[in-house]
Amino acid sequence: MDRIDQLRIFIRVAQSGSFTLAADQLELPRPTVSLTIQQLEAHLGVRLFNRTTRQVSLTQDGESLVERAIALVADAEELEQQFHSRSGTLTGRVRVDMPSRIARRLVAPALPVFFAEHPGIEVELGSSDRVIDLIHEGIDLALRVGPPPPSSLVVRPIGHLRLVNCASPAYLARQGIPRTPADLTRHQAVKYASPSNGRVEPWEWVEAGELRSVPMGGPVSVNNAETYIACCLAGLGLIQIPAFDVAEHLSSGELVEVLSQWQAPPMPVQLVYPHRRHLSRRVQAFSNWVTQLLAPCCA
């Protein structure tokens, strides 16, 4: 194993804080990861990690090495890709995370186009509605919806998702059609609880340029977009949802848009990366592709 490969393993252990997790992410036996770190420490003549039965943390020497190691590995990958790019081929794996509905409805169906353009790239596509730790999980980039929280991550804005208000015909037949926000006091909503903190989001709309909100009652709370839509289809209440998510249901009449003049603010969409000096060419290629793919939905 050459020195660059040793540094790749060192970086993954440092980022994940676990020999076992690093081995799983790299698809290597755990003893190989452990032995590689021992060999790197022997070569450098320093101890890079403090090891206990419960956790692994960087020593002061390890802290000094990790940023330089990231830069060295990125430079090596960039050099390799300069030669691969002469034949038009990028190689390697890209680990991505994004919301489940965007992954299933938009990205996964279009992946054959990406692989036709970049047959040497392998994509590991994770999807969930929770915000994960990119560094701990070893993720190259993530697609996130909503205001980005303060962090050291690099943020690349893509655009905004338009939100619509809707309900099922059965619900509207039973409860009536809300004509203005004042009517919301007589209605119920499917409540969406944040997967990260459990907070139930209020009903929001923009009126005269100002953001307004009201808490809504309802019989059910969910923390998943699929379930959110399913409950609305079942007639359990109103929902606020990105337009692309329910376009087919609105076209078929399974759902009906309401309060179209009082929509919630559009939700920002961005790609986020671990804070690093370089992005590999394969990560850049996927980033550019997914940005173009989502452009029609993120006006």
N, C-alpha and C positions, 0 to 999 in steps of 0.2 A: 504494500500500500504506500503510495507516494505521499509527500508532505501535504499537498493540497487536499487530498482525501482525508488525511488525519485532521486537518483544520476544519473541514466540513463537518466531521463527526464531533469535534470539540465544540463548534458553534451550536450544533443542534442540542448537545447536552447542556450547554450554557443557557440556551434559550428555553428549553423545556424544563430544566431543573431536575432531570431524571434520566438515568442511564436506560431504564426500561422503556420509557416513553420515546426517547431518542432512537432506540433500537427499533421500536415499532414504526416510527415515522420513516426511518431510513430502510426498513425491511432488511435488517441485519440481525444476526444472533446477538443477544445481550453480551455474551462473553467476548465477542469480537469488538464491540464498542468499548467495553471495559479495558481490554488489552490494548486497544489503539490509544486510549488516553494514557495508560501507563507508559507506553512507548514514547508518546509525545512528551510526557513529563520527564522521562529519563533523558531524552535527547536535549531538552531545554535546561535540565538541571534544576527545575523548580516544581513545586506542587501547585496544580491548577485548580483543584477542587477540594473543598472540605466535605468529607463524606460522613454521613451518619446513617443509622438504620432507617430514618424517615425522610431525609432530604439530602440534596446535593446543592452546594452553593459555591460560587467562585471565591477563590482566595484573592488577595490583593494582586498577585502576579497574574492570576486568571483574568481579573478585571482589566488589567493593562493589556492583555493579549487579545481580548475578544473583539474590540473595535478594529484593531489592525488586522486580525484574522478575517473579519467580514470583508474589509477592503481588499485584502490579498486574494481571497477566493473570488470575489466579484471581478477583480481585474483578470484573473486566470480564466474565468468563464467568458468574459468579454473577448479575450484574446482567442480562445477556442472558437467562439462564434464568428469572429471575423473571417476565419478560414472556412467554416461551414457555410457561411452566407454566400461565398463565391459560387457554391453549387445550389444556392437557394434553399438550403436545408437548415432548420433549427432543430435541436434535439434536447431531450431532457424532460423532466416532469414539472408541472405547475400545480401547486396546491392552492385551491380556491375555496372560499366560503361565501354563501349568499343566502338571502331569504328563500324559503322553500318554494313559494309561489312563482317567484321570478326564475328560479332554477328549473322548475317543472314546466312552466308555460312558455317561457321565452328562450332560455339558454339551451337547455337539453335538446329541444327539437332542432336547433340551428347548429349544434356541434358538428354534424357531418360536414358542413361548409368549412368550419375552422380546420378540421382534420384534413380536408382535401387541400387546403392551402398550406398546412404545416403537418405533414404526415409523421415527422420525427418527434413531435411533441406529445406527451401523455398528460392528460388533465385528470387530477383527482378533485372531484367536485363534491364539496360538502354543502349541505343545505339545512338550515334551521331558522327559527325566528328569534333566537337569542344572540346576544353579542358575545362572541368568543374572544379569548386572548390570543391574538395572532402570533405573538412571540412564543408563548407557552405551547401552543398547538403546532407551531412550525408551519404556519400558513404564509404563502407568498403574497397573496392579496385577497381582500374581501370586498364585496359589494354591500354597502349599507344604505338604508333608507331612514331619513330623519336627520335632525341636526346632529352633527358629529360632536361627541363629548370632548372636552379638553384632554389631550394626550400628546405623546411624542410621535404618534403615527403620522405618516405623510398622507395627505388628503388630495385626491384629484376629483373635483366636482364634475358630474356628468350632466345634470339637469334637474328637473322637478317632475314628480308624478301628480297629475290632476286627480283630485278626489271627487267622488260623486256620493250623493245620499240616495239610498234606495231601500225598498221593502218588497215583500211578495204581494201579489194580488189578493191572496187570502187574508193577509194581515190588514191591508188597506180596506178590504170589504168589511172587515170586522170593526176596525178602529177609526176608519175615515182617513181621508187624505190630508196631511198637514199642508197648509197653504203659506204660513209664515212661521218664523221661529216662535212666536207667541203660542202657537198650537202645540208645541212640543210638550207642554205641561200635561197634556191629555194623552201622551203617547209613551211607549216604552221602547227601549233599545236593547239590542244584543250588546252586552258590555264587553269591551276588549281590555284584558289585563296584560300589562307589559310582561313578557317572558323573563325580563331581567330583574324587575323589582316588584312585580305584582300590582303596580299602580293601575287603577282603572281610569282610562282616558275619558275626559268629559266630552260632550257633544260641542263641536266648535263650528263657527262660521264667521265670515268677514262681512261687516255691515258698515257702510259709509267709511270704508278704509280702515276700520278698527276691528281687531279680533275680539269676538265675544264667545262666551261658552256658558253651558248650563249642564249640571249633572243630570243624568237620565236614569230613571228606574228601569228595571227589567228582570225577567225571571232567570236569566242565565248569564254567566260570565265565562269567557274563553280566553285562551292565551295562544291560539294558533289560527292562522288566516284561513285555512281550509275549513275548520270548524266554525269560524265566524260566518263565513258565507253559507255553510250548510244550515246553520241555525236561522239565518235570514230566509233562506229558501223554505224552511219549515214553518215560516210565519210567526217567529218568536219576537220580532221587533225590527226596528230601523237599524241600518248600519251606514258607516262612512268608510269607503273603500277606494283604492286606486281604480281608475276607470278601466284600465286594461284587464283587471282581475275579474270583472263582471260583464265585459262587453258582450260575450255570447249569451249570458242570461238576460241581459237587457234586450238584445236583438230578438231573442225567442219569446219574450214576454213573461219569462219565469220570474223576473224582477222588474220593478218599475222605478224610474228615477223620480225623486220628489225634491222639493225645495231647491230647484236648480239655480235660483238666484241667490241662495245663501249657502255657498259651498265653503268647506274648510280650506285653509291655505294649502297650496300644493306642497308636497313633501320633497325635500332635497334628496338627491341620490348622488352618492360618491363612491369612488374606489379608494380604499385605504391600504397602505403598505406599512410593514415594519420600518422603523426609522433606520435607513441605511444609505450609504453613499451612492451605491449603484443598484440598478435593477438589471437583471439578466435580460438578454434580448428575447428569450422565450416569454418571460413575464411581460415585457413591453408589448410583444406581439399579441398576447391574449388580452391585455388591457385595451389596446387599440381596437381589437376586434369586438370585444363586448361593449365598448363605448359606442361604436358605430351601430351595433345590433340594437341597443336600447334607445338610440336617438329618437326614433319615431314616438316612443312612449314618454320620453323625457323632454318635452318641449320647453 
